[in-house]
Amino acid sequence: MGLLYPFPIDQDEEDRVVVGEDSSVLLKSYGLPYLFWGYLLAGLSVLAVLALAAKAPLEKMMGSQDPINSFLAVLVIATLIAVPLVAISFFFLEFRIHKRGQSLILTTHLFALPLRRRHFDLKDVGPLSISPFLGSPNMARRKNDPAHKAHQNRGYFELHLHTRDEKKVLVDRHSRKADLEKLKDLLERF
């Protein structure tokens, strides 16, 4: 979520923060940066060249009487179709946080269609909490050499919701703790 798809942290970001008349708030994550669109275009161009180069052999394999050749051709064609669809879907992925009164709804949207929806009653959960996460420190961090400080793995921070049955639900994560604190404050204001 927040590492590639950050949430807004200020109420003034009108295109991503929708404040309702019933004192509800809807936060929509930002999409991938424009640089990634360039990567997508480059990758799809390479894939198109590969597909054009493989067209004649695939047609020959499809016309073959051998079922293994036909199966392999269908598998390659399915891959050539699935890879661009999956790559493009990352650019139309959106996470939403909707808070209305004592209700918090976390949804994941793909092409503006809801894929996953989780509803939490805030009466049944504890307050939001921010905790650091460091998967594994690298050698630069272990040596603690000032010359290698720029290469240290600093990890990131996670915003959690704690349920009554003591489960931690990930709401968002970010490399900056201050941004998560602003997001937490924004959610608690409504």
Solvent accessible surface area in square Angstrom, and as a share of the most:
residue,aa,sasa,rsa
1,M,41,0.18
2,G,3,0.03
3,L,80,0.40
4,L,91,0.45
5,Y,14,0.05
6,P,41,0.26
7,F,10,0.04
8,P,1,0.01
9,I,47,0.24
10,D,63,0.33
11,Q,66,0.29
12,D,113,0.59
13,E,45,0.20
14,E,144,0.65
15,D,105,0.54
16,R,57,0.21
17,V,8,0.04
18,V,72,0.41
19,V,66,0.38
20,G,28,0.27
21,E,185,0.83
22,D,81,0.42
23,S,68,0.44
24,S,6,0.04
25,V,0,0.00
26,L,37,0.19
27,L,0,0.00
28,K,46,0.19
29,S,2,0.01
30,Y,71,0.27
31,G,42,0.40
32,L,21,0.11
33,P,72,0.45
34,Y,191,0.73
35,L,116,0.58
36,F,65,0.27
37,W,100,0.35
38,G,40,0.39
39,Y,131,0.50
40,L,22,0.11
41,L,125,0.62
42,A,58,0.45
43,G,40,0.39
44,L,49,0.24
45,S,57,0.37
46,V,92,0.53
47,L,30,0.15
48,A,53,0.41
49,V,99,0.57
50,L,101,0.50
51,A,36,0.28
52,L,134,0.67
53,A,77,0.59
54,A,29,0.23
55,K,115,0.49
56,A,71,0.55
57,P,71,0.45
58,L,18,0.09
59,E,107,0.48
60,K,163,0.69
61,M,54,0.24
62,M,89,0.40
63,G,60,0.57
64,S,36,0.23
65,Q,174,0.77
66,D,63,0.33
67,P,101,0.63
68,I,115,0.58
69,N,51,0.26
70,S,30,0.20
71,F,126,0.52
72,L,74,0.37
73,A,0,0.00
74,V,78,0.45
75,L,91,0.46
76,V,61,0.35
77,I,63,0.32
78,A,51,0.39
79,T,68,0.40
80,L,38,0.19
81,I,102,0.52
82,A,46,0.36
83,V,72,0.41
84,P,27,0.17
85,L,111,0.55
86,V,84,0.48
87,A,30,0.24
88,I,53,0.27
89,S,20,0.13
90,F,105,0.44
91,F,27,0.11
92,F,94,0.39
93,L,33,0.17
94,E,30,0.13
95,F,32,0.13
96,R,56,0.20
97,I,1,0.01
98,H,38,0.17
99,K,19,0.08
100,R,128,0.47
101,G,40,0.38
102,Q,95,0.42
103,S,25,0.16
104,L,3,0.01
105,I,22,0.11
106,L,14,0.07
107,T,17,0.10
108,T,26,0.15
109,H,17,0.08
110,L,42,0.21
111,F,99,0.41
112,A,79,0.61
113,L,121,0.60
114,P,88,0.56
115,L,113,0.56
116,R,137,0.50
117,R,157,0.57
118,R,69,0.25
119,H,107,0.48
120,F,29,0.12
121,D,54,0.28
122,L,37,0.18
123,K,151,0.64
124,D,60,0.31
125,V,25,0.14
126,G,30,0.29
127,P,109,0.69
128,L,19,0.10
129,S,37,0.24
130,I,37,0.19
131,S,31,0.20
132,P,105,0.66
133,F,88,0.37
134,L,67,0.33
135,G,57,0.55
136,S,72,0.46
137,P,50,0.32
138,N,58,0.30
139,M,115,0.51
140,A,14,0.11
141,R,93,0.34
142,R,158,0.58
143,K,133,0.56
144,N,114,0.59
145,D,53,0.27
146,P,112,0.70
147,A,81,0.63
148,H,77,0.34
149,K,117,0.50
150,A,84,0.65
151,H,129,0.58
152,Q,24,0.11
153,N,51,0.26
154,R,142,0.52
155,G,22,0.21
156,Y,40,0.15
157,F,51,0.21
158,E,23,0.10
159,L,0,0.00
160,H,12,0.05
161,L,1,0.00
162,H,61,0.27
163,T,27,0.15
164,R,182,0.67
165,D,96,0.50
166,E,157,0.71
167,K,128,0.54
168,K,119,0.50
169,V,17,0.10
170,L,45,0.22
171,V,1,0.00
172,D,2,0.01
173,R,71,0.26
174,H,30,0.13
175,S,68,0.44
176,R,134,0.49
177,K,90,0.38
178,A,42,0.32
179,D,16,0.08
180,L,1,0.01
181,E,74,0.33
182,K,99,0.42
183,L,2,0.01
184,K,47,0.20
185,D,77,0.40
186,L,0,0.00
187,L,1,0.01
188,E,92,0.41
189,R,142,0.52
190,F,44,0.18
